[in-house]
Amino acid sequence: MLIILQLLFLSSCWSRREMSELAIVLGAGVDRTPDNKVQLTLQLARPAAFAGGAESGGGASPEQNITWTISETGDTILEAERSLALKVGRNIYWAHGIILVLGEEAAKAGVRNYIDFFMRDPMPRETTWVLVTKGKAKTILESHAELEKTSAQATGFILRNNEGIGVRLKDYAIALAARGTNPTLPLVELEQVGEVSGPGMDKPKQHEGVSITGLGVFKDEYLVGWLDIQETRGLLWLRGDMGNCIITIPSPGQPDKMLSIDIVGVKTKVEPQFDGGKISFDVNLSIKGELSEQQSTEDLSIPEKIVEIEEAMAEDAANKCLAALEKAQGEYGSDIFGFGEAFHRKYKREYKELKYSWNEVFKDAQVNIAIEARVQRVGLLNRPVTIKRP
């Protein structure tokens, strides 16, 4: 028993000594310098400020100094990392990394080498969220958060709560290697989110927080453009990745009043067709929703009104799908929907002849979209809330 206690004591001391020698990474950013070098930015945790653990919440004022954001350049990420280790005087510890942000210029030049480092090194987590930003990744990591302690944590929580948008490191690496599809990454930007005030501040300050504003579109390993948030929803509809979301439409009899439909179920089926050398795709979407908010005073429980709502839901989803298709086919020439994978599953022999030029084939493919929308329930109220006048 005495030997066991001694071993436990030694193990505890060893762990404490290890922690004092580590620089714990919460977020990383990769940018490209004008002279084509790699700029690596790390958001490091200050241990005293994270007594509750790196994943715990709790807002932090921008005045609080709970992280250290530091940058260094090199010909490779590893070279930049070693230079950073010399600056901080500790070993860089990647195992708690939450986000990896790719700067715009770095992503446009090709991301294969960057992803190779993070997948090859055993320390970074495969579950790290990967994002892209307009401008420099460094700016995102230098920002502050309100409800969470760091911008890395805030970004991680946003992605976790928005199904279908987030991309993990391992999944992104797989998508880069796949044929018949091209990857996308969440677009993270800084937006004005209000004013910050607190003890020691003469007056409130404008505060910028991280926000997911769309997607970055890639063609192979190269960033080629962006989708806004509405086009992003269209992409998610077509890929079958749409999680819980809201459709807001005009009320049938009072178009100046709005309805919000909570989407609770989505099914997407893609059927490729190959006829005489012409390629097309029939996409069938099945959407189920529940009426969650009504501004109008009309009775929406009657069947005729339900049908009108369902038609408006289908039209709203179709418009977003078509907007995403127009961008991907007409502007970027990048199959971000996975249509090539669907074609490969059905027409393996034909796909072998087309796989190296699939993006060009995709640009001319016809896509037919059919949407069936159903309202399952209108909530706990059969009629809208009314006020009796005296």
N, C-alpha and C positions, 0 to 999 in steps of 0.2 A: 504493500500500500504506500509506503514511504517513497519508493522508487517512482510509482505512478504520479504522485503529487509533485515530485521534483521535475518530472518530464513535463507536466502541465504548466508548471511555473516557468520553465525554460522556454516552452512554446509561446507563452504569453509575452515574455520579454522580447523574444525574437520578432513577433508580429509587430510590437510597438516600435522596435528599431527599424523594421522594414518600412513602416508607414512614414517615418521621419525622413526616409531617403527617397521618397517617391514624389513626383509631380503628377497629380491626378488630372487627367484630361476629361473635361465635360463636353467640349465641342472642338471641332477642327475645321479649318477653312483652307482651301487651296486656291491660290490666284496665280496668274501669269504676269510676270513683269515685262516692261517694254523690251528688255534685252533677252527675252525668252527663258528666263530662269523661273524656278518654282518659288513662290512665297507661301510658306506654311504658317498659319496663324492658329494658336492654341488658346482655348479658354480653360484656365487651370483653376482648380478649387483651392481656396485658402482653408486648410484643415480646421482651424478654430471656428470658422463660420458654418461648418457643416457637421456639427456634432450629431445631428439627427440623421445623417446619411445623405448621399448624393441624390437619391430619388425623392426625398421628402419635399413637401411643398412649403408654403410660407413666403409671402411677398417680401421684396427687398427694395428699399429706396435706392435710387441712383446715387445717393450720397454715401451709401454703405459700400465699403470696399471688401467684398466677399469673394471676388475672383480676380485673377490676374490674366489679362489678355496680352499675349506677346507674339511677335512675328520674327521670322528669319527667312533668308533666301538661300537657295542652293541650286545646283544643277539637277538634283533629284530630291524627292521628298525625304529620303533617308539622310541625305547630306544636311538638309535644312533641319531635320529633327535632331541630329547630333549637335548642330550649332546651338539649337535651343537648349539642349541638355547642359551644355557648357555655361550658358547664360544663367539658367535657373539653379544650377548646382545640384540637381537631382536627376534621377532616372525618369524618363517619360513613361508614364503608366497609362495605357490605353484602355484597360478593361472596363472602365466606367464611362466610356465615351457614349454620348447620347445622339449627337448629330454630326454629320459631315456635310459641309456646304461647299459647293463648287462655284467659283466666280465665273462670270460671263465669259471673259476672254479665255480662261483656262478651259471651259467647256467647249467653246467654239473651236479651239485648237485640237481637241480630242482628249478623251478622258481615260483611255485604256491604260496608260502607264500609271495614272493615279490609283485607279481601282486595283490594278495589279499589286501595288504596294500594300494596300489595306487588306487584300485577300491573302496575300502571300505571308505577311507578318502574322504570327500566331496570336499576338496580343489584342489587336482591335476586334471588337465583337461583330459577328456577322449580322446581328440584329440592329446595328447602328442605322439610324434613319439617314438617308442621303437626299440632299436637296440641291437646287441650283438657284442663283440669284442674279438679278440685273445689277451690273456693277461689280463691286468687290465683295468677296465672302468675308473679308476682315471686318467690314462694317456691321454685318449681322452679329458677329461674335462680340463686338465691342458694345452692343446695345444692352439695355437693361430690361428687366421684367417687373411686373407689378404683383401678380398673384403667386408667382414662383420666385425662387431665389436667383435664377439666372435665365438668360435668354435661351440657352441650350435646353434647359428643363421646360420652359414655356413652349418652345417649338415642338419638343417631343410629345407633350400633352395634347397640343393641337392636332398633330398627326394621328395620335392614338384615338382621338375622338371623332375623326373624320374618315370613315371607312372608305377604302378604295383609292384614296389619294396617296397615302404614305407608301414609300418604297424602302425596303430594308437593303442593306449592303449586299447580302448574299443574293437576293432576288434581282437586284440591279445587275450584278455580275452575270447571272444566268441569262437575263434579257439581252445583255450585250453580245453574248455568244450565240444566241438563238437566231435561226433564219426564219423568215416569214413574219417577222414582227420587229418593231423598233421600240426602244424604251422611252419612257417619259419620267420626269422628275418633278416633284412639287416645287413651285416657284415661291420662294420666301422673300418678302420685302418688309421694309420698315414703313409703318403708317402712323399718323397722328392718332393717338388714342385718348387724349385728354390732358389734363394738367396734374402735376404732382406737387403736393405741398406737405410740409412736415416741420418738426422742430429744427431750429437753426436756419431755416430758409426765409429770406426777406420777403419773397413773393413767390407764388406758384410758377412752376416752369412747365413749358410744353413738353410732353413726353411722347416719344415714338416707341411703338412696340412691334414685335414680329407678327406678321400676318401671312397666311397662305392665299395668294391672289390669282392662282392659276397653275399652269403646268409648263415646263420647258419641254420642247419637242426635239428629239434626237433622230438623226439619220445615221445609222451605225453608231459610231462613238462620238459623233460631232453634234453639238447643239446647233439647230437650224432655225429655231423660232419659238413662239410662245402661243399658248391658248389662254384666253381670259377665263373667268370663273364660269360663265355660261357655256362656253365651248367645252370647258373641262367637264361639265355635267353631261353634255352630249356624248363626249368620249366614254365616260363611265357607263352611260346607258348602253352604248353599243358594245362595250367590252363585257358587260354583265357584272361590273364591279361596283355599281351604285349601291351604297348602303342606305341607311335611313336618311331621308331628305324631305324637303318641303317644296311643293308646287303651289305658287300663288297665282290665281286667275281671277278675272272679273266675275262677279255674281251674275247669273244668266239674265235676270230681269232688271237688275240695277247695275249696269256695267261700271258706274263710278264707285261702286263698293267692291271690296275684295274678299276673296275666300282663300284660306290656307288649307291645303290638303297634305296630310302627313302620309308619306309613302312608306308602306310597311312591308311590301313584297315586290320583287322584280325578278323576272325570268327573261333571259335573252337566248335566242337560238339563231345560229348563223348557218345557213345552208348554201354552200358554193355550187355554182352551175358552170359547166364547160360545154359549149355547144359551137361546133364549127370554128374553133379557135377563139371564140368570144367568151370572156370570163365575166361572171356576174355573181352577186351575193344577195340572197334573200334573208333579211334580218327581221325576225319576229320578236317583238317585245310585249310582255305581259306585265301590266302595272296594277298593283292594288293599293288603294289609299283609304284614309279615313278623314272626314271633315273635322278639322280641329279648331277652326276659327271662322266666324261669319260676321262681316260688317253690315250686310244688308238686312232688311226686315222681311224678306219674302220667305215663304215656307218651302224649304228645299228637300223635304222628305217625300214629296210626290214623285212618281216615276219619271214624268217628263222632265222635271228639273234635274234629276239624277243623270239622265241620259245626256243632257246639255253639259253638265259638269264633266262627265266622262269624256265627251268629245273635246272639250277645252283642255283637259289634262293631256290627252293624246296629242293634240296640236302643239301644246307647249313643249312636250318632250321631243316631238318630231323636229320642231324648229331648232332646238339645241343640237340634236343629232346632225342635222343638215349643216349647221354652222361649223361643227367640228370636222365633218367630212370635207367641206369646201376648203378649209384651211389645210388639212392634211393632204388631200389629193391635188388641189389646184395650186397652192402656194409652196408647200414644203416637199411634196412628193415622197412622203414617208408613211408607211403602213404602221400606224401606232395602235391599230385595232386588233391585230392578230389574225387578220383575214388570211394571210399567207399560211399560217399554221392550220387553219380550218381547211384551206384548199389542199394542203399537203396530206392531211388525214384522209381525204376522199379521193384525191387524184395523185397518188404517189408517183407514178411514172411521168405524168405530165409536169409535175412540180420539179422533178430533177432537171428538166430542160430550162426551167424558168427561174430557178432559185437565185442565180447570181444576178439576175436583172429584175428581181421581184418588185422593187420599188417603182421601176418604170412601168411594169405591168399593172401595178396597183393604181397608178395615176389614171389609167384608161378604163378601169373596171367599173361596171355599173353596179350600184348598190340600191336595192329596193327595200324600203323600210315600211313595215306594217306594225301598228301599235294598237293593242287592246287595253283600254283602261277601265278599271272597275272601282266603284266606290263601295266599300264593304259596309260602312256604317257612317252615320252623320253625327256621332257623338252621343252624349247622354240626353241631349235636348232634341225633341222632334221639331220644335219651332224656335225661332230666335228669341232672345231675351227682349221683352218689351216693357215700357214704362207707362203705367196708367196715369193719365192726366186728371187732375181734380175737376 
